[in-house]
Amino acid sequence: MKATIYDVAREAGVSIAAVSQVMNGKGKISEERRTEILKVMEKLNYQPSVIASALTGKKTYTLGLLVPDISNPFFAEIARAVEDQGHSLGYSLVICSTDNKDERVERYLSLLQQKSVDGMIIGTGMDNKDMLTPLMDRAIPIVMIAREMPDLAVHTVVVDDFVGGTMAAKHLLDLGHTRLAILAEHAKVISSRERVKGFMATLSEIGIKLSEDHVRNCRYTVEDGKREALELLELPAAERPTALFCCNDMLAIGALQAAKQLKLRVPEDISVIGFDNTILASVTDPPLTTIAQPIEPMGKKVVDLLILELKKKSPAKQRVVMLPELIVRQSTAAPSKV
């Protein structure tokens, strides 16, 4: 038999009204007592009717998260961080992979509205920002993570991508590299564009300018990274870059595969640096030097901002910019003297 609100109240030693207040985020209940009630709800597997709550205009305690591809470790780790923080606050998460395609974004936005989610976290690219207008008209809270839409008045949590690009460039320059190349995501991806800008600006300070052929735009996949890296690494030795900056770890893994296929040693013949510091970065061969995004703090912060929106306690929209960190492993070294 399914547990009822009466069972939860009896087990927690509180009134039915107290359980209802916790479910609806209302009332003056201490955080300690609220946590106790939520634990009892979990213990009894109490599941209030989401449909009934939606029909009566109450909260459904569900959030939507749109990402390009949940199989990408960066977005998988973002999703886990968001889910953990949401769960700790009593919310469930619906995750949608969009492939950065507007038709899929539009379909999922419609689906999430039909499911009466309380708010949405957007971590995907889209060309048509007008798709978000119906949500804003209906006062459905929206926050952004790892993506920006400067024209929209929404909370945003990002890493300082420009600084991350400068960190990657300084690391390679300090090692003595001067023949460099970049594997970037599509230019419409603001985060990747900023990483390239930071990298190029740092090179420019000492008079190094990359040719257009040495800045390759890719999709975010391993396969794309490998294909573009092969073209660069098959250049004559005097023209071949001695180091590659890859704008995400997936592209960097593709570059490592390309080097292996061509029997080039990493880092002796070619250094490779990535961006994100996903779990894959520590298990590649060799382990990958990368620019780390603070994934867990980003996920926690974006949920906290969304909850503030739900409680209507955040009139001013925040743009939270977190700092990246250089993680040095074995995929970068000084260029070979040979």
C-alpha positions in Angstrom: 0.0 0.0 0.0 1.3 3.5 -0.9 2.3 5.7 2.0 0.0 8.8 2.6 0.7 12.2 4.0 -0.8 10.9 7.2 1.8 8.2 7.4 4.6 10.7 6.9 3.2 13.0 9.6 2.8 10.1 12.1 6.4 8.8 11.4 8.0 12.2 11.6 5.9 13.2 14.7 4.6 16.4 13.1 1.2 17.6 11.9 -0.2 17.1 8.4 0.1 20.8 7.9 3.8 20.7 8.6 4.3 18.0 5.9 2.2 20.0 3.5 4.3 23.1 4.2 7.5 21.3 3.5 6.1 19.9 0.3 5.0 23.4 -0.8 8.1 25.3 0.5 6.0 27.4 2.8 5.7 28.0 6.5 8.2 28.7 9.2 9.8 25.3 9.6 13.4 25.0 10.7 15.9 23.6 8.2 16.6 20.7 10.6 12.9 19.7 10.9 12.4 20.1 7.2 15.3 17.8 6.5 13.9 15.2 8.9 10.5 15.3 7.2 12.1 14.9 3.8 14.0 11.9 5.0 10.8 10.3 6.3 9.2 10.9 2.9 12.1 9.2 1.3 12.1 6.3 3.8 8.4 5.7 3.2 8.7 6.3 -0.5 6.0 8.9 -0.2 5.1 10.2 -3.7 2.5 13.0 -3.7 0.6 13.3 -6.9 2.5 15.5 -9.3 -0.5 15.7 -11.6 -2.8 16.8 -8.9 -0.3 19.4 -7.6 0.0 20.8 -11.1 -3.8 21.0 -11.7 -4.2 22.9 -8.4 -1.4 25.3 -9.3 0.9 23.9 -6.6 4.6 23.1 -7.1 5.5 19.8 -8.6 9.0 19.7 -7.2 10.5 18.9 -10.5 13.1 20.8 -12.5 14.1 20.5 -16.2 17.7 20.5 -17.4 18.5 20.9 -21.1 22.1 19.9 -22.2 23.5 19.2 -25.7 24.4 15.5 -25.0 24.2 13.6 -21.7 26.9 11.2 -23.0 29.4 14.0 -23.0 31.2 13.6 -19.6 31.2 17.3 -18.9 27.4 17.6 -19.2 26.9 14.2 -17.4 28.9 15.6 -14.5 27.0 18.9 -14.6 23.7 16.9 -14.6 24.9 14.9 -11.6 25.8 18.0 -9.6 22.5 19.7 -10.4 20.6 16.5 -9.5 22.4 16.1 -6.2 21.7 19.7 -5.2 18.1 19.5 -6.3 17.6 16.2 -4.5 19.0 17.7 -1.3 16.3 20.4 -1.5 13.5 17.9 -2.3 13.4 18.3 -6.1 13.5 15.7 -8.9 15.3 16.4 -12.2 14.2 15.7 -15.8 17.2 15.7 -18.2 16.9 16.3 -21.9 19.7 16.0 -24.6 19.2 18.5 -27.4 22.2 17.9 -29.7 22.2 21.8 -29.9 19.3 21.5 -32.4 16.5 24.1 -32.2 13.8 21.6 -33.1 14.7 19.3 -30.2 15.1 22.3 -27.8 11.6 23.5 -28.8 10.1 20.0 -28.4 11.6 19.5 -24.9 10.6 23.0 -23.8 7.0 22.1 -24.7 7.3 18.7 -23.0 8.7 20.2 -19.8 5.8 22.8 -19.7 3.3 19.9 -20.1 4.9 18.2 -17.2 4.5 21.4 -15.2 8.1 21.6 -14.0 8.7 24.3 -11.5 11.7 25.8 -13.4 14.3 25.1 -16.1 18.0 25.0 -16.3 19.4 25.7 -19.8 22.8 24.3 -20.6 22.4 24.0 -24.3 23.0 26.2 -27.3 20.1 27.5 -29.4 19.9 29.8 -32.4 16.3 30.9 -31.8 16.1 32.5 -28.4 12.5 33.4 -28.9 11.7 29.8 -27.9 12.1 30.9 -24.3 9.7 33.7 -24.6 6.5 31.6 -23.8 8.2 30.4 -20.6 9.1 33.9 -19.5 5.5 35.0 -20.3 4.2 32.3 -18.1 6.7 33.3 -15.4 8.4 29.9 -15.5 11.9 30.5 -13.9 14.9 30.0 -16.2 18.6 29.9 -15.3 21.6 29.3 -17.5 24.6 27.1 -16.9 27.8 26.9 -19.0 26.0 28.9 -21.7 25.1 32.5 -22.0 22.3 34.5 -23.6 23.3 38.1 -22.9 20.0 39.5 -24.2 17.9 37.6 -21.7 17.4 38.7 -18.1 18.1 35.4 -16.4 20.6 34.1 -13.8 23.7 32.7 -15.4 26.5 30.5 -14.0 29.6 30.2 -16.2 33.4 29.7 -15.9 35.7 32.5 -17.0 36.5 30.9 -20.4 38.7 33.8 -21.5 40.9 33.3 -18.5 40.9 29.5 -19.1 42.2 30.1 -22.6 45.0 32.4 -21.3 46.0 29.7 -18.7 46.3 27.1 -21.5 48.5 29.4 -23.7 50.7 30.5 -20.8 51.3 26.9 -19.8 52.4 25.9 -23.3 54.5 29.0 -23.8 56.2 28.5 -20.5 57.2 25.0 -21.7 58.8 26.6 -24.8 56.2 25.9 -27.5 55.8 28.4 -30.3 54.2 26.2 -33.1 50.7 25.9 -31.8 47.2 25.0 -33.0 43.7 25.0 -31.7 40.8 22.6 -31.9 37.7 24.7 -31.1 34.0 24.1 -31.1 31.8 25.9 -33.5 32.2 29.7 -33.4 28.6 30.2 -32.3 29.4 28.5 -29.0 30.3 31.5 -26.8 32.3 29.5 -24.3 34.6 28.0 -27.0 34.9 31.4 -28.7 36.0 33.0 -25.5 38.6 30.3 -24.8 40.0 30.8 -28.3 40.1 34.6 -27.7 42.0 34.2 -24.4 44.5 31.8 -26.0 45.1 34.0 -29.0 45.4 37.2 -27.0 48.1 35.6 -24.9 50.1 34.5 -28.0 49.6 37.9 -29.5 51.3 39.5 -26.5 54.6 37.9 -27.5 54.1 38.3 -31.3 52.8 34.8 -32.2 49.9 34.8 -34.6 48.2 31.5 -35.7 47.3 31.0 -39.3 43.6 30.2 -40.0 44.6 26.7 -40.9 45.8 26.2 -37.4 42.5 27.1 -35.8 40.1 24.3 -36.6 36.3 24.4 -35.8 34.8 21.1 -34.8 31.8 19.6 -33.3 32.4 18.6 -29.7 33.0 14.9 -30.4 36.0 12.7 -30.1 35.7 11.7 -33.8 35.8 15.4 -34.9 38.8 16.0 -32.7 40.7 13.0 -34.2 39.9 14.0 -37.8 41.1 17.6 -37.4 44.1 16.6 -35.4 45.1 14.1 -38.0 45.2 16.8 -40.7 47.4 19.0 -38.5 49.7 16.2 -37.4 50.3 14.9 -40.9 51.9 18.3 -41.9 55.6 18.2 -42.7 57.7 18.1 -39.4 58.8 21.7 -39.9 55.2 23.0 -40.1 53.6 20.6 -37.7 52.5 22.1 -34.4 54.3 20.9 -31.3 51.3 21.6 -29.1 47.5 21.5 -29.5 45.0 23.4 -27.3 41.6 21.6 -27.4 38.6 23.5 -26.2 37.1 20.5 -24.5 38.4 17.2 -23.2 36.5 15.2 -25.9 38.4 17.0 -28.7 41.7 16.4 -26.7 41.0 12.7 -26.5 40.5 12.7 -30.3 43.9 14.4 -30.6 45.5 11.8 -28.5 44.0 9.1 -30.7 45.3 10.9 -33.8 48.8 11.0 -32.4 48.7 7.3 -31.5 47.5 6.4 -35.0 50.4 8.4 -36.5 52.9 6.8 -34.0 53.7 10.2 -32.5 54.6 10.2 -28.8 52.7 12.4 -26.4 54.1 14.6 -25.0 57.6 14.1 -26.6 56.4 14.8 -30.2 53.1 16.6 -29.5 51.7 18.2 -26.3 47.9 18.2 -25.8 45.9 20.3 -23.4 42.2 20.0 -23.0 39.4 22.0 -21.2 36.8 20.8 -18.6 38.7 18.2 -16.4 36.1 15.6 -16.8 36.6 12.1 -15.3 38.1 11.0 -18.7 41.0 13.4 -18.3 42.6 11.3 -15.5 42.2 8.0 -17.3 43.6 8.8 -20.8 47.0 7.5 -21.9 48.9 9.7 -21.0 46.7 11.4 -18.4 45.5 14.7 -19.8 46.6 18.2 -18.8 43.5 20.3 -18.9 41.8 23.5 -17.7 39.3 22.5 -14.9 35.9 23.9 -14.6 34.5 23.9 -11.1 31.6 21.5 -12.1 30.2 20.7 -8.7 30.1 24.3 -7.4 28.5 25.4 -10.8 25.8 22.8 -10.5 25.1 23.7 -6.9 25.0 27.4 -7.5 22.7 27.2 -10.5 20.1 25.2 -8.5 20.3 27.7 -5.6 19.7 30.6 -8.0 16.7 28.7 -9.5 15.3 28.1 -6.0 15.6 31.8 -5.2 13.6 32.5 -8.4 11.0 30.0 -7.3 10.7 31.8 -4.0 10.7 35.2 -5.7 13.6 36.3 -3.6 16.0 37.4 -6.4 14.8 40.5 -8.2 18.3 41.3 -9.6 19.6 38.7 -12.1 23.1 37.5 -11.3 25.9 36.5 -13.7 28.1 34.3 -11.6 31.6 33.8 -13.1 33.8 31.1 -11.6 37.5 30.7 -12.1 39.0 27.8 -13.9 42.2 26.0 -12.8 45.1 24.5 -14.7 45.6 20.8 -13.9 49.0 19.6 -15.2 49.3 15.9 -16.0 51.5 14.0 -18.4 50.2 15.1 -21.8 52.3 18.3 -21.9 56.0 18.8 -21.8 58.7 20.9 -23.4 59.0 20.4 -27.2 61.6 17.9 -28.4 65.0 19.3 -29.4 65.2 16.9 -32.3 
